[in-house]
Every structure is written in structure tokens, then in C-alpha cells.
Amino acid sequence: MPFEVPPLPYDYNALEKSIDEQTMRLHHDKHHAAYVTNLNAALEKAPQQQSHTVEQILRHIQDVPEAVRTAVRNNGGGHANHSMFWNIMSPGGGGEPGGPLGQAINSAFGNLNTFKEQFNDAGVKRFGSGWAWLVRDSSGALKIISTANQDSPLMEGLFPVMGNDVWEHAYYLRYQNRRADYLKAWWDVVNWKEIASRFENFKDHMNKAEGR
Ligand code: MN
């Protein structure tokens, strides 16, 4: 089996101020695990893909045999998106990004609060299930987008600097229908240190995803 669920980098209850323990257990141990199980099952029918990283597979999704392409898109996207998601949160998160990322956010969006409002708006307006993203395009410019289902920005040649999961499974136990409240509370566990590292190293990440 080529892909595995990475362990959470903190306890299930570590993000309690924004996300409850039961949601974290179900989200990581059941939802993420199912994406990995289904991705591995799909790739049994496309063994030439098994030597690639999940980022490479998504970046070149059109190269995946059509018979399994939708399954790989959904479940490979689910695996990549959630692997990022656990790492861009931390019990010591929140606050403000400094350094080059903080400057780039101010330059692109005016200030941090405006950025958060626009990011949350992208999440609220995503109809059904999906993700809100801060991405860098090929020129390095920052943009806010949202994707449906488990679609990855990598499929469009965009690098996911950070993303928030707006599937109901991410928030429904505590927030029920109040997705906007979840999006607001989420910033208290955002791991700016990890996000800054992703922002600064995006060319390396994209070169690897391209297979260079
Ligand atoms: Mn999820």
C-alpha cells in the first residue's frame, strides 16, 4: 500500500478551543483514513502511478487512466488536503503571521483582518462541500480561491499555501449549521509558522509536484 494516514502532530483534544475532540477523531481516523484506503484501492488499477507522490499525481491528474481518474481525484485530493490541514493547525496557533508572509498578505489584501474576512467569505460561499484556500500562482502572487469536494489547487497549477475544510464533517458536531462561526474560530488554531514555511518554499514544493 503506497499511501498511509500521517499521525496527528498533536493530541485529538489539543485544538479544543476551536475544534472538539470527537470531530478530530472522526475526521482524522475515519474520514482521512477512508480517502487513503480508497486512493490505494484505485491505484491498484493504475500501478504506474504508485511511484509518484500524491502531489505529483494531482498535478498531473490527466495522466491518470480515465477508469480511475475520478476516484484518484477525489481520494488523492482528500489525502493531500487533509495531510496539509493537520499540519497547518497547532494548539499554540493563532496570532499574526510575521516576516515575508505577513508582508505579502498585507500587500495583497490590505491587512490581516481583510484577508481573514475574504478567506472566510470564500468558505461560507462554497455551496455544499469543499475548501477555502490561500494559493500562490505560478508568478508567486497570493490569491483566495475555493474548490468543490476534495479538488486540489495543484490540479490548476496553484500552490496551496493554506486551506480550511468546509465539509460539514469538519465542524457539524460543535457548530451544526453555523459554518461562519467555525471559520471565525478556526483562526485561533492556525499554525502561522508552518504556513510561512509553505509560503516561502512554494517553488520547491511546486517543482516536486511537477516532477522536476
Ligand atoms: Mn475533511
Boltz pocket constraint, residues with backbone or C-beta under 6 A from the ligand:
constraints:
  - pocket:
      binder: B
      contacts: [[A, 27], [A, 31], [A, 82], [A, 165], [A, 167], [A, 169], [A, 170]]
      max_distance: 6.0
